């Protein structure tokens, strides 16, 4: 593989459910020996219950995710060594709030938002957010293919609400460069050309706010 000059010390790979962000992060970390921050869904004891009964278990599932992400990022993003090693993560902490807003009742979200704002004050923001954008139909195929039992009830409507939440956030986030890459039909794991093209995009310089590119 050709050499790449990474300009960003801390990159967060984001995307909807089934976009391929975790798989990509693992490959990038292996190829470039980065510090890797991965979210662990399987440790959330409320997740399968949430998909069976969202209204009853939404607050529990979101609170667990928030506290676990907070602990993980607090341990991983130490100010003393954050920029001494290239760090890549398969989520940005704001994801916590975006999902909660879709899943919680208004009074629950108000409380949740207050806690989130207290926890998030000390976290450094990524140098770059990379959002892998795929059509809803492709996300559903990927979800079915990876065959996590608790995900099989996810609907196209729910994925659309999550996608909308991300794009609404991107429109008002002016402090971070956000690279939205349309990767419809792209395989950056087994297709070397797709993968290297993606890396070339990730190492570029971008203005703060939204930057959108089609990967072809």
Beta strands, then each sheet from edge to edge (+ up, - down):
strand 1: 10-15
strand 2: 35-37
strand 3: 87-89
strand 4: 128-133
strand 5: 177-182
strand 6: 209-214
sheet 1: 2+ 3+ 1+ 4+ 5+ 6+
end
